[in-house]
Amino acid sequence: MSRADVEIAGSGLAEVTCAWLLAARGHRVRIRPRPDAGRRPLLLGRSTLALLHSLWGIGEPAELGLATHRLTHRRAHWGADPAAPPLGAPAVVVDGARLAARLLDRLAAHHPEAVGEAPGGGGAPRWTVTAASHPEDRWTAGRRRMLAGETSLAPGQDDRIARLACTELAWLHLTPLGRGNALLQAMVPGPAAHPEKLLGRLLAGSALAPRLLGAPAAAVSLPAAPRLHRTPATAPSTDAPGRLLVGAGAIRYDPLSGTGTAQALRTAVLATAVVHAAATGTSPEALCTHYARRLRTAFRAHLDTCARLYPQAFPSPAWQYEIDACR
């Protein structure tokens, strides 16, 4: 097998994981970390933690010296259905940016040659792996936004239970962060000019209001509709390296699924397989076609789930565009 020279442009979970897997297979890797994007709480469920363990050999993020908060249950009140009893759903809350940084440290400790000026000190890269993509090259299923801000739990609240609730306009998710703090998120069907004000109104009309001391004083509005890149893989040519998009640059799930982090890690696994198979003589063009097909299949299945779930909770016209976009 010949070794491939690979440039990893970025240092999110997907990029760092791809670099780790490629280096472990003997490929020459250079990773160019990007600036820290700031704190980003992640809720990692059992399946995502199992995937991290299989890829990185860590049982839990706490093994990397990270502050974490453990959840034991999830309670959902979706649409007009009665609130379900708490469901056992072990999970860990961790800062995603810090997790990626610690994994990058782990990569540098085991494969110091991967963090340098050039792939293995050698030639031009055969492949570039990145999560960065141009907005005009993406297909997005809707316009919905995620409003998010941090606040404090009311006294006496169980900080081991994550909660999902609905209003006529939005679904809201409360994630305890530990030490009396909580992340409040709300999915709305379109842009929000004043996210903190809208988040406060949504909270006031929901069953979650008594569980918090108040609405977040500050909030952000982030695009959150499912998204797929039209060309997530390009084979190498005589003039340019091949390009493989991973993570949210390749495919993004609706946050309602709770599987976005796991899917980002799976793109890293699949991209690693493409590079490795190409180095053993398999057609890069065929591999890139397979990569794109796998992502399209996963995206279609995810949209089918969204198209089934959202009408159950939001019969109002405000959500009709989002539901149609998933169909």
Secondary structure, 3 states (H helix, E strand, C coil): CCCCEEEEECCCHHHHHHHHHHHHCCCEEEEECCCCCCCCEEEEEHHHHHHHHHHHCCCCHHHHCCCCEEEEEEEECCCCCCCCCCEEEEEEEEEHHHHHHHHHHHHHHHCHHHCCCCHHHCCCCCEEEECCCCHHHEEECCCCEEEEEEEEECCCCCCCEEEEEECCCCEEEEEEEECCEEEEEEEECCCCCCHHHHHHHHHHCCCCHHHECCCCCCCEEEECCCEEECCCEECCCCCCCEEEECHHHCEECCHHHCCHHHHHHHHHHHHHHHHHHHHCCCCHHHHHHHHHHHHHHHHHHHHHHHHHHHHHHCCCHHHHHHHHHHC
